[in-house]
Amino acid sequence: MTASAPPTEDKTDARPVDRGVARRQAFLQAARQVFLDQGYEAASVNDVVRLAGGSLATLYSQFGNKEGLFFAFMQDQHDRFAREMRPERVDHLPLEQALQTVGEHFLRRLLQKDSLAFYRIMVSEGPKLPVEMRRYFTSGGMSQVQDELHAQLVHAGLSDSDARECLSYFIELLRSHHHFQAISEPTYSVSDADLKAHVQRAVKFLLNGMKLA
């Protein structure tokens, strides 16, 4: 009996890495570090290339110029921020607990160093952005919170429009004080206990205003 041939390795799932895509991601990752650290005006595309590798010619072929790279970075950073704003599902929780859970998640992410740096850039460089891009950026983080809580407010008796309006107020209550302090004072920090207490007050204020507490 002849020995059977050893099984061959199945390589059907192996896909070559697109070098253009990989290089673009490397540029965006480097741009994220440079723009968040230095802002738009002080940032240099040479620093981006130095961090990412590759060449200045390749960067220009992919993004056109510094402004094009900046727009791509803003889009990438915003999408990252919006994804991370969505907490685990809370539709099984009582309304007050759901608001507290989502509020804590939202505020913790909002106060992270990269989120604060991104917000500062949005304020200082926002006029440079196309109108549609500005609208997209200003709605992203809020939409994650609204999507998670909207159905529960409607179930509690609010109309669709009232639920969305209440959630927009809730977001501003969450941001108040701590967010603006953290933007203006780089060393500002909030303890976990203070953050939870702040969110709890915002929740109570919202529910009292809705006559649901």
C-alpha positions in Angstrom: 0.0 0.0 0.0 1.4 3.4 -1.0 1.4 6.1 1.6 -1.2 8.8 1.1 0.0 12.3 0.3 0.0 14.6 3.3 -2.9 17.0 3.3 -2.2 20.3 1.6 -2.8 23.5 3.6 -6.0 25.3 2.6 -5.0 28.8 1.6 -8.4 29.8 0.2 -8.9 32.3 3.0 -5.6 33.9 2.6 -5.9 37.4 1.1 -3.0 39.6 0.2 -2.9 42.9 2.1 -3.7 45.8 -0.1 -0.5 47.9 0.3 -2.3 51.1 -0.7 -4.9 50.6 2.1 -2.3 49.7 4.6 -0.2 52.8 3.7 -3.3 55.0 4.0 -4.1 53.7 7.4 -0.5 54.2 8.5 -0.7 57.8 7.3 -4.0 58.4 9.2 -2.7 56.9 12.4 0.4 59.2 12.2 -1.8 62.2 11.3 -4.0 61.5 14.3 -1.0 61.7 16.6 0.4 64.8 14.9 -2.8 66.8 14.6 -4.1 66.0 18.1 -0.7 66.9 19.6 0.0 70.0 17.5 -3.2 71.2 16.0 -3.7 72.0 12.3 -1.5 75.1 11.8 1.6 73.8 13.6 1.4 70.3 12.2 3.8 69.3 9.4 3.2 66.6 6.8 6.9 65.8 7.1 6.2 64.8 10.7 3.4 62.5 9.5 5.6 60.9 6.9 8.4 60.5 9.5 6.1 58.6 11.8 4.3 56.6 9.2 7.1 55.8 6.9 6.7 55.9 3.1 7.2 59.1 1.2 5.8 62.6 0.9 4.9 61.8 -2.7 2.8 58.8 -1.6 1.0 60.9 1.0 0.2 63.6 -1.6 -1.0 61.0 -4.1 -3.5 59.7 -1.5 -4.7 62.9 0.2 -3.8 65.7 -2.2 -2.3 68.1 0.3 -2.2 68.9 4.0 -5.8 70.0 4.0 -6.9 66.8 2.4 -5.0 64.8 5.0 -6.6 66.9 7.7 -10.1 66.3 6.4 -9.4 62.5 6.2 -8.1 62.5 9.7 -11.1 64.4 11.0 -13.5 61.9 9.3 -11.5 58.9 10.7 -11.3 60.4 14.2 -15.0 61.3 14.3 -16.0 57.8 13.2 -13.8 56.3 15.8 -15.3 58.6 18.5 -18.9 57.9 17.4 -18.4 54.1 17.5 -17.0 54.3 21.0 -19.8 56.5 22.2 -22.3 53.6 21.8 -22.6 51.7 25.1 -24.0 48.2 25.5 -27.7 47.9 25.0 -29.8 49.2 27.8 -33.3 48.7 26.5 -33.8 46.0 29.2 -33.1 48.4 32.0 -35.6 50.8 33.8 -35.5 54.3 32.3 -33.6 55.9 35.2 -30.9 53.2 35.2 -30.6 53.3 31.4 -30.1 57.1 31.5 -27.4 56.7 34.2 -25.6 53.9 32.3 -25.5 55.7 29.0 -24.7 59.0 30.6 -21.7 57.7 32.4 -20.4 56.0 29.3 -20.9 59.1 27.2 -19.2 61.4 29.7 -16.2 59.1 30.3 -15.5 58.9 26.6 -16.0 62.7 26.2 -13.4 63.5 28.8 -10.7 61.3 27.4 -7.6 63.1 26.3 -8.0 62.4 22.6 -11.7 63.4 22.6 -10.8 66.8 24.3 -8.0 67.4 21.8 -10.4 66.6 18.9 -13.0 69.0 20.3 -10.4 71.8 20.5 -9.4 71.2 16.9 -13.1 71.2 15.9 -13.6 74.6 17.5 -10.4 76.2 16.1 -10.5 74.7 12.6 -14.2 74.1 12.1 -14.7 77.0 9.7 -12.2 75.3 7.3 -14.5 72.2 7.0 -17.2 71.8 4.3 -20.7 72.5 5.7 -21.9 69.0 5.3 -18.9 67.7 7.2 -19.4 70.1 10.0 -23.0 69.0 10.4 -22.0 65.4 10.4 -19.4 66.0 13.1 -21.7 68.0 15.4 -24.4 65.2 15.3 -22.2 62.1 15.6 -21.7 61.6 19.4 -25.2 62.8 20.2 -26.8 60.4 17.7 -25.3 57.4 19.5 -26.9 58.5 22.8 -30.2 59.4 21.2 -30.5 56.1 19.3 -29.9 54.1 22.5 -32.5 56.0 24.6 -35.1 57.3 22.2 -37.4 54.3 22.2 -37.5 54.2 26.0 -38.6 57.8 26.3 -41.3 57.3 23.7 -42.4 54.2 25.6 -42.6 56.4 28.8 -45.1 58.6 27.1 -43.2 61.3 25.1 -43.8 62.0 21.4 -41.0 61.3 19.0 -40.0 65.0 18.7 -40.2 65.6 22.5 -38.0 62.6 23.2 -35.3 63.8 20.8 -35.5 67.3 22.3 -35.2 65.9 25.9 -32.2 63.9 24.9 -30.5 66.9 23.4 -31.0 68.7 26.7 -29.7 65.6 28.6 -26.5 65.6 26.5 -25.9 69.3 27.4 -26.5 68.6 31.0 -23.9 65.8 30.9 -21.4 68.0 29.2 -21.9 71.1 31.4 -19.1 72.1 33.8 -16.8 69.1 33.5 -16.4 69.1 29.7 -15.7 72.8 29.5 -13.4 72.7 32.5 -11.4 69.9 30.9 -11.1 71.7 27.6 -9.7 74.8 29.2 -7.6 73.2 31.9 -5.3 70.4 30.6 -4.7 69.1 34.1 -8.4 69.0 35.1 -9.6 65.5 36.2 -12.9 64.1 37.5 -13.0 61.2 40.0 -15.3 58.3 39.2 -17.5 59.2 42.2 -17.9 62.8 41.0 -18.7 61.7 37.5 -21.4 59.3 38.6 -22.9 61.9 40.9 -22.9 64.5 38.1 -24.7 62.1 35.8 -27.2 61.2 38.5 -28.1 64.9 39.0 -28.5 65.3 35.2 -30.8 62.2 35.2 -32.9 63.5 38.0 -33.1 66.9 36.5 -34.3 65.4 33.2 -36.9 63.1 34.7 -38.3 65.8 36.9 -38.6 68.1 33.9 -40.4 65.3 32.1 -42.6 64.7 35.1 -41.5 61.0 35.1 -39.6 61.0 38.4 
